Amino acid sequence: IYRIKIELAGGAIVYSRVENVFYFKGSGYVIYPNPAAQNSDINIAQQNVDLTLLQIFNASAVKVYEKKLDDRINKIAPGILSKGFYILRLTTIDKQIETLKLVVY
C-alpha cells in the first residue's frame, strides 16, 4: 500500500490517495491477508483477469469451498473458512493449475 507525500515550496503538504500495488513474484495470484483472521475478508488478486476455478482444500485434503474467479480482486466472504491450514488450487480456463497456501487463525 503506497501513498505519495508532496511538500510544496510554501510549506504546504499534499497527499495522494492510497494505492495498492501487487507484486506477483512469478505467480499469477496473490492472496491477502495471509495469515487471515477467521472472520475477515480474504482477497485473491489475479494478474490476468481470466475465468479461474478456485478450489480450497483443508489439511485433510477435503474440498471445503469452490468459487469461480472472474475479476481482478476476488473475495472469500468472512466466516466461510474455519481456523486451520488450507491449500488453494486455481485452475484457469486453459487448464493451467497453480497452488497457494493459506493460514486462517
N, C-alpha and C positions, 0 to 999 in steps of 0.2 A: 504494500500500500504506500503510495507516494503522494506528496503534495509539494508544490513549489512555493518558496517564500521569496518575494522581491522587495528589496529595500530601495525606495526611491531617493533621489538626491535631496529632497526636502525633509527626509527622515520618516516619511510615512511607510508603512509596511502593508503589502498586499499579498494575500494567499490565494493559490489556485484551489480548485475543487480537489477532493481526494480521488485518486485514480488507483484502480487495481491493476497490477502487472503480473502476468502469469509466466513463469519460467518452466517450460515443459521438460527440459533436461532429457531429451531423447525419447520421451514418451508422448503419446497423443492425448494424454489426460492428466489432470491434476485434481486430487481430492483434498478438500479442506473444510473445516479444520481436521487435522489428524494428528493426535488423537482427538476424538469428538465427545462432547458430553452427551449422555443418553437422550436428553430432551431438547436438543438443539438441532437446527437445520444442518444437514451435511450437503455440501456442494460438490459437483463434479464439473470441471471446466473441460471442454473439448477444444483441441487445437483446430480441427476441421469439423465443421458442422455437418456431419453425415448422420443418417439414421443408424443408431447403435443400440444393441440389446445389452442391457446391464443385468447381470445375474449376481446375487450376493449369496455366498455360502458361509455357514458358521464353521467353527473349528472342527466339528464332526463331519464336515463335507456335506451337510444337508442344505439344500437351497431354501433360503428363508425369504427372498424377495426378488422380484423381477420387474423391470421397467424399460420402456423404450425411451432413449435419449434422442432429442431432436433439436436442441438449442445449444448455444454457446455455453451457458451455465444452466445446469440441471440440478434440481433439489431432491433430496430424500427427506421426507417430512419428519419432524421430531417424533420420537417415541416408537418408530417402526422397528428399530434395532435395539435389542436389549444389550446390556453390558457384555463385552467379550471381544474376541478377535475374529475378523472376517476377511475372506478373500473375495475380491470383486473381479468378475470375468466380464470383459467388454468385447462384444463381437460386432464388427462392422458389417455392413450390407454385402461387402465382397469377401466375407468370412475371415478377415484378419482378427486375431484374438490377442488381447492384452490383459494382463492381470495386475491388480493393485492390492495392497494390504490396508486394512483399516482397523483401528482400535477404538472401541466405544467404552467410555468409563462412566 
